[in-house]
Amino acid sequence: MGRTPTISREALLDLADEIVRQGGGGALTIGALAQAAGISKGGVQYSFASKDALVRALIDRWTDRFDALLGDPAPADPVDFALRYIEATRVSQQAMNAKMAALLVSYLEDPANLQATRDWYHATFARLTGDSPEAQAARVAFLAVEGLFLMRINGIDAEGGWTRLLDDVEAVLRRLGRP
């Protein structure tokens, strides 16, 4: 009969997220997480067999939360989807820290993770299909937001300008995306 876990998987993910926010992706190790949780390394490995599994769980949790923010807009309305994407990005970025970049890079080094990311983007682009000017505007807005995300995790937001740029993308989409 095994011991009852003293800390949940979700609590470990919360602590791992905090370690990354405070020290960057390099600070996240099984040992650092065990110390933060007050448990043994084996206790962490009971929930996450490796650092890669831990990072994958962090990214999956972030993606799931982001997808929940998107809701379920009608695929036939790419502008509505792009506007929801902008809002979800705005909300989720308030909690996102540029130090998460190291985790994203290490996550994408694994071919299976890279494929999962490509699949997510393919599914997202499927919601932005169409030849109309509105669909084109929605796709450009999506790409602009993704570009802003990449710029932000590379540290361009030292003075808070990122939010203003996101506002610009939304304003242009609203002008161009509705006839």
N, C-alpha and C positions, 0 to 999 in steps of 0.2 A: 504494500500500500504506500503510495507516494505522499509527499508532503503537500499540503494545501498552499498554492501560490500566495505570497504575501503582497504581491503587487500585480496589477492587471496589465495586459498587453497595451491597452489604451493609455494607462498611466506611464508605461515605459515610453511610448511614442511621444507623449507630452514632454517627458524629461529629455528625450533625444532631441526634440524640436528646440527646447530651451538651450541645450548644449550647443547646437548648431548656431542659434541666434547669438549666443554670447561669445563663442570661440571659433565659429566657422566650421566648414565641413571636415577639416583636418582634426578638429577636437573630438569628433564623434568616434569613439571606439567602444567595443564591448566593455572594456574595463572602466572607462569613464562613465558609461551608462550604469554599470553595476554600482559604482561608487555613489553616483547621484541618487540611485534608488535605495541604497543601503542594503543591497543583496549581493550574492556571489555572482561571478561571471557565469557560472553554470545556471544560475537563476535567470539571467538574461537570455542565455542560449536555449533555455527551455522554450522561450517565446520566439526567439530569432536565432536560427542556427548559425548565422554569420553576419558580418557587418553588411554584406550585400543584401541579405534578406531584410535587415533593419532599414537600410536606405530604401529598398523597394517598398517596404511597408509605409515609410514616411511619404514617399512620392505618391503611392496609391491613395493614401488618405487625403493628401492635398488634392489630387485629381478628383476623387469622389466628392469632396466638399465643393470644389469648383463646379463640377457637373450639377450638383444639387442647386447651386446658385443660379445656374442657367435655366432650370426648370424644363418645361417641355413646350417650347414655342412651335408653332406650325411650321414644318419644313418648307411649305410653299411660300412662306414669307421670310426671305433672307434678310431683309432690313430689320425686321423684328428680332431675328436671331442675333444679328450683329449688334443691335442696341443692347440686348440682354448680355451679350458677350462683353461689351464695354463696361456695363454696370457690374457684372460679376468680377471682371478684372479689377475695377476700381475698389470694390469691397474686399476682395481677397488680397490685394496688394497692401492694404493697410496692415495686415498681419505678416506679409512676406518681407523677408530681410534679404539684402543682397548677398549675405553669406550663404544663402541656400544654393547659390550658383555652383559651389564645389560639389554639393550633393547631386545636382542635376547632371553635371559633367560626368561624375563617376557612375551615375545611374546609366547614362547613355553609352558608356563604354562596353556594356554587356550587349551583345547582338540581340538577345531576346527582349531586353528592355527597349532597345532602339526600335525593334519591330512593334512592340506594344505602343510606343509613342507615335510611330508612323500610322498605325491603325487608328489611333485616336484622332490624328489630324485628317486622315481620309474620311472618317465618319463626320467630322466637323465640316469639311468642305462639301460633303454630300448635302448638308443643310443649307449650303450657300449656292446651290446650282441655279442655272437659268441664264438666258441671254439678255434679259431686260436691263436697262440702265440701272434700275434699283438693285438687281442682283449683282451687277458689276460694282456698284458703289459699296454694297455690303461686303463683297470679297476684299476690296481695297481697304476698307475700314478694318476688317479682321487682320489683314496683313500688317497694317499700320500698328495695331494694338500689339501684335506679336513682336514687331520690331521694337516697340517701346519697352516691352517686357525684357527683351534681350539687352537693350541698352541699360535698363534699370539694374538688372542683376550684374552688369559690368560697372556699376557705380556712377552713372551720370546724374543721379538724383540727390546729390549732396545739398542742393539748395531748394529742394521740393518742386522743381520745375516739371517733374514727370506728370503730376496731376493736371497741370495746365495743358500739357501736350495731349493728354487723354481727353480733356474737355474739347480741344480743337478737333480731334478726330470725330468725336460725337457730334459736334456742331456741323461739320462738313457733311457727315452722313445724313443728318436730319435735313439738311438743305438739298442734297443730291438724291437721297434715297426715297423721297416721297414726291410723286408727281403733283 
